[in-house]
């Protein structure tokens, strides 16, 4: 299989990612599964899978189109190497016979026989009873009786089915209602889907809290914070136990390296907006459909650097719809399995999609919330930065059990 990439272009995107579209032709016997995009991300290679719904590559010189949702920090990096990793060849099997087709054909034959029988009975009735209600020409009248006309049957009223105009009016009313709801509140269909995802993530987050409050997690945190492979029980060891800050930093690193994209990390609470949302790992399209997403490559709460979180403003729950309402000094709380972190808003600014300076480390722990701006547009980005003012350890970082999260 030989890949001839003719063109690469930006085809859209959202908060935290850019959609890259590759077009070209593939030579060789197919079909093949869509390729994977390999992008240099510092000292490692990031593997970007194609967008869901991408068709198989037929080969034989046929053109192909493949879309990739590329994280923003990789999309704007100058000089980054990009490679295509071909997918496996797909086996072409003869389609198995579908027994449903045979059942449908048999049922069609039965219906044809029933229709023929009904038609024969109707023809016999039409011959026996003329349309004018008189005596059939070949039927002799009974002796001593006169023919009695048969009155026509009355047709019973049947409910009328809605016609095409009514259906079009109903569809138009639904479309207008959806548009009004999106402008006044948020897109209702995706909001319902995101709410169900958040409910499921809440349960996963409670299980994550329990795991990070276990004795095993406490021992592992102490070992990682002190720089040893396993916790030491030697009574002669005089080194002081690691501080809660060191434990939180070690647990944050463990959580960051073991959590897959789209899985829960913690909970975001913005009192001024009366909002609670479960934060998930990653800022790809599939992650942001579930809730606010943590930027890959930025710190987690408890680690040195900037914690970057992105979210939608009009769809999928619109967690950051009113981000522009935050003012200097407003508190923001992030509850992680290993600690609770309180930030105070420093300011808000509007930047271009390629400006990622707010996500860089600045020598202190801070938070950056980003979303598209203005509403209903991805032309710019709104960024709210907040400074860390308090960190309270919980679970294994505090040496005790994690307290239950508020419902």
Secondary structure, DSSP 8 states (H G I E B T S, - for coil): -EEEEEEEEEEEEETTEEEEEEEEEEESS--B---EEEEEETTEEEEE-B-TT---B--TTEEEEEEEEEEHHHHS-TT--EEEE---B---------HHHHHHHHHHHHHHHHHHHHHHHHHHHHHHS-TTS---TTS---TT-------------------HHHHHHHHHHHHHHHHHHHHHT--HHHHHHHHHHHHHHHHHHHHHHHHTTSHHHHHHHHHHHHT-SS----TT-------HHHHHHHHHHHHHHH--TTSEEEEEEEGGGTEEEEEEE--SHHHHTTS-EE-TTS--TTSSSEEEEE--SSSTT-TTTTGGG--TT-EEEEEETTEEEEEEEEEEEEEETT--GGGS--SS-EEEEEEEESTT--SEEEEEEEEEEEEEE-GGGTTS-------
